[in-house]
Amino acid sequence: MSNVWQVQDAKARFSELLETSLVKGPQIVTKRGVEAAVLVPIEQWRQLERTNKPSLKELLLTPEARTDTLTPQRKARRRRKPPDFK
């Protein structure tokens, strides 16, 4: 069997899909002929996460600012009319 599964086959034979993923590596699931997801063994997933996560040192030494993602957008404020004391 190839490493591409249609979604209905993946649902019907999930145990086989899982076992194939563990033995042969990542398995692609398609939905209406378009690649939609990949099932990978957990160790391979953890390795991908480790390699893509920057260290604290790398974060601190990057030249670009990262504050845009840390600060929420300000909303437009409505101001009340000042009271009329006449």
Secondary structure, 3 states (H helix, E strand, C coil): CCCEEEHHHHHHCHHHHHHHHHHHCCEEEEECCEEEEEECCHHHHHHHHHHHCCCHHHHHHCCCCCHHHCCCCCCCCCCCCCCCCC
